[in-house]
Amino acid sequence: MLYERRWLAVVALGLSLFLSALDGTIVALALPTIARHFQLSDSLASAVTLSYAIPLTLLILPSGDLVGRFHTLPTFLISVVGFGLGSLTCGLAPNFALLLVGRIVQGCFGAVIATQAIAVAAAVVLPGERGRAMGLIGALAPLGGVAGPGIGGLLLARFDWSAIFFVNVPVCLLAALLGLFSLRGVRLSRSGSAYRQMGGLLRRPPFRWGLLAFFCSVTVAGALYYLLPFDMSNVQHIAPAHAGVILLCVPLGMGVMGILGGYLTDRYGAQPFILTGSGLLLVGLIMLTLIVQSPTAELDLAWRLLLVGIGIGLFTGPNQTLLMSAGARETMGAASALSNLGARIGSVCGPLVLGLTWTFLVSISTQMGVGILVVDGFAVLNLLFAWLSIQRRARSVSAEEEPETTSKNFSF
């Protein structure tokens, strides 16, 4: 059965996923302002980030079990509206305690949004359209994450810190409205325990290597967006307003190539574009390595970041397509949960590794040089794991028939 409103559903799911990822990083530049407003120490202000990240991470796997138990529309509406109410609570918070409550609410509903979006988007389209759906959806999580600091900086330049939360509300309402018209009657297929399905997927080498490749790509993005503000401020001496615009070159490349890469995947297959995207990511980072320790022109920095974004965007969609097609149609919720968990751990791992490395280095020039080499290392691992995933998948396909993926991935 052809689901006529499937692309409207993909747009609704994509908007919700982008918001969930965006709110993990958009508060970064606002933390000093929030600390001054509530008269907090810098260390205590970090709780604004952790109160969102911790429930989001802890609830991803339970969400993978939840999304297959109920019809998609009510689960989607409750999670999106709940996320919007959490955003309103944050923006209107008269004290720090209520701000943290709002962030916890955002994190809880964000976990459901992130897990449901990828699974339903993969299930609601035809198998020959899955590349395009995953190209859009699969790039939105890292896209939202890396766009956060840039969008947050632009909002803070014109408005108060509460604007970074209020901006979510109209997007939540739009996503809910689109979902109301497009997700009615949709339900993911479900058989057996989601946790048992996750274990089965992890025992499949193509899925395991593909998941590790995705983890490394998100780690690269997270580490890069931890490193770049220091480089732009202390080495490049770029004004904050210009720095925010330059940082948006990465999500711009990701967004454009995510859509194009999805189309190419449906037409020619995922494998060549996974490797091409990984290769472009590594080349872009090598180009960036050449300039991070000395001042350079803003345009010179921008095109290198654009190349990095193009590489991530071209890799992510095809890789997500293979991840969601690795098992039977009933395992899409489990695959989505594992993919989101990999993204969450990667977004934390990148800054954490850089922060630990920098504790042993004194000069800013050395920190930038060593830091970008660490990022390069994760890009090399991304390319290696991507290649292993494709090789293992080729062997599996030659040994046995691939799991059937049909439009029966959803029921009405």
Secondary structure, DSSP 8 states (H G I E B T S, - for coil): ---TTHHHHHHHHHHHHHHHHHTTTTTGGGHHHHHHHHT--HHHHTHHHHHHHHHHHHTHHHHHHHTTTS-HHHHHHHHHHHHHHHHHHHHH-SSHHHHHHHHHHHHHHHHHHHHHHHHHHHHHS-GGGHHHHHHHHHHHHHHHHHHHHHHHHHHHHHS-TTHHHHTHHHHHHHHHHHHHHH-TT-EE---S-HHHHHHHHHTSHHHHHHHHHHHHHHHHHHHHHHHHHHHHHHTS---HHHHHHHHTHHHHHHHHHHHHHHHHHHHH-SHHHHHHHHHHHHHHHHHHHTTTTS---HHHHHHHHHHHHHHHHHHHHHHHHHHHTSS-GGGHHHHHHHHHHHHHHHHHHHHHHHHHHHTT--SHHHHHHHHHHHHHHHHHHHHHHHHHHHHHHHHHHHHS------GGGEE-
